[in-house]
Amino acid sequence: LDELRSIMHKLDNDLLELFAKRMAISTQIGEYKRDNSITILQVSHWKKLIESSLETANQLGLREDFIKGVYQLIHDESILRQTDVMNKK
């Protein structure tokens, strides 16, 4: 059990590092959108992302509602970060 928990702890740390990298890119995207007068929410891109992610999740045996929830949280944080960038002209 300890060995499995250790592996899971390592994976959790990897996820956190990936989230941090993703959010740094969200900030850069926010800067680009600000500088080019592009709205934060790009609905068509969001729909494509969800569709693609759900397809991959299904192939990996992950539940759709789980992935939708995770991606919604990630998307919400990304929008918050981009909003912060837009407000810091």
C-alpha positions in Angstrom: 0.0 0.0 0.0 2.8 2.4 0.9 4.5 1.8 -2.5 1.2 2.5 -4.4 0.6 5.6 -2.4 4.2 6.7 -3.1 3.5 6.3 -6.9 0.3 8.1 -6.6 2.0 11.0 -4.7 4.5 11.3 -7.5 1.8 11.4 -10.1 -0.1 14.0 -8.1 3.0 16.2 -8.1 3.4 15.7 -11.8 -0.2 16.8 -12.3 0.4 19.9 -10.2 3.5 20.8 -12.3 1.5 20.3 -15.5 -1.3 22.5 -14.2 1.2 25.2 -13.4 2.7 25.0 -16.9 -0.7 25.1 -18.4 -1.7 28.1 -16.4 1.5 29.9 -17.4 0.4 29.4 -21.1 -3.1 30.6 -20.3 -1.5 33.8 -19.0 0.5 34.1 -22.3 -2.7 33.5 -24.3 -4.4 36.2 -22.2 -1.6 38.6 -23.1 -2.0 37.8 -26.8 -5.8 38.2 -26.7 -5.4 41.5 -24.8 -2.8 42.8 -27.3 -4.9 41.7 -30.3 -8.3 42.7 -29.0 -9.6 39.1 -28.9 -12.4 38.1 -26.4 -11.4 35.7 -23.7 -14.1 33.1 -24.2 -13.7 31.3 -27.5 -16.8 29.1 -27.5 -16.0 27.1 -30.7 -12.5 26.3 -29.4 -13.9 25.3 -26.0 -16.4 22.9 -27.7 -13.6 21.3 -29.9 -11.4 20.9 -26.8 -14.1 19.2 -24.8 -15.1 16.9 -27.7 -11.5 15.8 -28.3 -10.8 15.4 -24.6 -13.9 13.3 -24.1 -13.0 11.1 -27.1 -9.5 10.5 -25.6 -10.9 10.0 -22.2 -13.3 7.4 -23.5 -10.4 5.5 -25.1 -8.6 5.6 -21.8 -11.5 4.3 -19.8 -12.2 7.5 -18.0 -15.7 8.6 -17.1 -17.2 11.4 -19.1 -18.6 13.3 -16.2 -15.3 13.1 -14.4 -13.4 14.6 -17.4 -16.0 17.2 -18.0 -15.8 18.3 -14.4 -12.0 18.5 -14.4 -11.9 20.4 -17.7 -14.5 22.8 -16.5 -12.4 23.6 -13.4 -9.3 24.1 -15.6 -11.2 26.2 -18.0 -12.6 28.4 -15.3 -9.2 29.0 -13.8 -7.8 29.8 -17.3 -10.6 32.4 -17.8 -9.8 33.9 -14.5 -6.1 34.2 -15.3 -6.9 35.7 -18.7 -9.3 38.2 -17.1 -6.6 39.3 -14.7 -4.3 39.9 -17.7 -7.0 41.9 -19.5 -7.6 44.0 -16.4 -3.8 44.9 -16.1 -3.4 46.9 -19.2 
